[in-house]
Amino acid sequence: MAGAGATSGWAGLLAVLVLGGVAVAGAFAVHRVTAVAPRALTAWPWLSGWHPVEHALSRYHARWYPATVVFLAFDVEMLFMYPWVLVVADVGVSAVVEMFVFLAVLVLGVVWARREGAFSWQ
């Protein structure tokens, strides 16, 4: 038997959805009113309408890829370690083993980056 609390929850959800839809429609309406009309062939979706002076792939040198792998290794490590700390006491030894396996995979990425020269900034 559904009580008054169940319908008020659905009414709240419906109100949030309607309010979100009105906000999105309002943002589109403000954009339509304030936007500058694009010129036919000169309106580019990047660089504020300026023509690019170089190819998109030529901006980043391949030497930055190993540095990116090192950053991602440490970033992903922290992403998974914070929630792990909260549940490690409840789960027990298997959580510790799983974390060390995860860290071993990340260390392999760091070792590869070191081999590729990500730590030599020359």
Backbone hydrogen bonds, N-H to C=O, Kabsch-Sander energy under -0.5 kcal/mol:
donor,donor_aa,acceptor,acceptor_aa,energy
7,T,3,G,-1.1
8,S,4,A,-1.8
9,G,5,G,-1.4
10,W,6,A,-1.5
11,A,7,T,-2.3
12,G,8,S,-2.1
13,L,9,G,-2.1
14,L,10,W,-2.6
15,A,11,A,-2.4
16,V,12,G,-2.3
17,L,13,L,-2.4
18,V,14,L,-2.6
19,L,15,A,-2.7
20,G,16,V,-2.6
21,G,17,L,-2.4
22,V,18,V,-2.5
23,A,19,L,-2.3
24,V,20,G,-2.4
25,A,21,G,-2.6
26,G,22,V,-2.5
27,A,23,A,-2.2
28,F,24,V,-2.3
29,A,25,A,-2.2
30,V,26,G,-2.6
31,H,27,A,-2.1
32,R,28,F,-2.3
33,V,29,A,-1.9
34,T,30,V,-2.3
35,A,31,H,-2.0
43,A,39,R,-1.1
44,W,42,T,-0.9
49,G,46,W,-1.5
50,W,47,L,-2.0
58,S,55,H,-1.1
59,R,56,A,-0.7
61,H,59,R,-0.6
64,W,61,H,-1.7
65,Y,62,A,-1.3
67,A,63,R,-0.6
68,T,64,W,-1.9
69,V,65,Y,-2.0
70,V,66,P,-2.1
71,F,67,A,-2.2
72,L,68,T,-2.7
73,A,69,V,-2.3
74,F,70,V,-2.1
75,D,71,F,-2.6
76,V,72,L,-2.9
77,E,73,A,-1.6
78,M,74,F,-1.8
79,L,75,D,-1.9
80,F,76,V,-1.7
81,M,77,E,-1.8
82,Y,78,M,-1.6
84,W,80,F,-1.2
85,V,81,M,-2.0
86,L,82,Y,-0.8
87,V,83,P,-1.0
87,V,84,W,-0.6
88,V,84,W,-1.6
91,V,87,V,-2.3
92,G,88,V,-2.3
95,A,92,G,-0.8
96,V,92,G,-1.1
97,V,93,V,-2.4
98,E,94,S,-2.5
99,M,95,A,-2.0
100,F,96,V,-2.1
101,V,97,V,-2.1
102,F,98,E,-2.3
103,L,99,M,-2.8
104,A,100,F,-1.9
105,V,101,V,-1.8
106,L,102,F,-1.9
107,V,103,L,-2.5
108,L,104,A,-1.9
109,G,105,V,-1.4
110,V,106,L,-2.0
111,V,107,V,-2.8
112,W,108,L,-2.3
113,A,109,G,-2.1
114,R,110,V,-2.4
115,R,111,V,-2.4
116,E,112,W,-1.9
117,G,113,A,-0.6
117,G,114,R,-0.9
118,A,113,A,-2.7
120,S,117,G,-0.9
121,W,119,F,-0.8
122,Q,120,S,-1.5
